[in-house]
Amino acid sequence: MRLSIMNLKDSISFFFFGNVCIGCGSNSQKLDPWLCPNCKEELIAYGEHPVWPSKEDAICLFPMNSLTRKLILAMKYKGMQKIASYLVAHSSVGRKGEALQILESWGKNMPFIPVPVHNARMRERGYNQSEQAALELALHCNGKLQTNILKRRIYKPSQTLLGSNARAFNVAGAFEAKNAKSLNPQNGIVVVDDVYTTGATTSSCARALKRAGFENIKVCTLLYEFPASAAADMAADKKLGWRTERD
Ligand SMILES: [Zn+2]
């Protein structure tokens, strides 16, 4: 049985990358299923301490760097949504370290609310990677994935071509909160997104949640990217033909 699971994992990895590590590109028979042992070790080291992006009510599990960036691009643009779970599992949440302690200090059995993608993008991509991350976080924290609260109000085209001010405006009123009464608004909630750059998206979500009566709103994202490097990264993505959107 164990052998067949390993074979299945190997087959999935081979199908996408031909037994090549997403991190370093080396051929490895020991992928698990995306990284070789060296890259996996590197990833765990990057995730040992969470990043605090200037706000004390927000943490990011990893910094954006060459390795984490390759993983997140594969997650977003190559249909590999399970990488969201993989990142959480190898962060200090999954490894019962610092980030897990922070999340547990924020509250018990908290609802984890993913930043929703618009229906059009959901149809195009087939999944919401933030929902996958929120599900994995909830599993590690004895919390609950809560997808019926935050809704995206209007569809705006990809933010790739917009400057940071325009992008902030673009997401400013993009969300609304519904069904607040199904949760106790005084209890804490955690908004989950994939990448935190300027914080415009999660701030917009927090405003919508505050309007609905929520008070104790926290944020957890998979990655933190410096706004200054985000512009260069987006230009690189564009060259590769990837359409990217960040907050
Ligand atoms: Zn590697």
Boltz pocket constraint, residues with backbone or C-beta under 6 A from the ligand:
constraints:
  - pocket:
      binder: B
      contacts: [[A, 21], [A, 22], [A, 23], [A, 24], [A, 25], [A, 26], [A, 35], [A, 36], [A, 37], [A, 38], [A, 39], [A, 40]]
      max_distance: 6.0
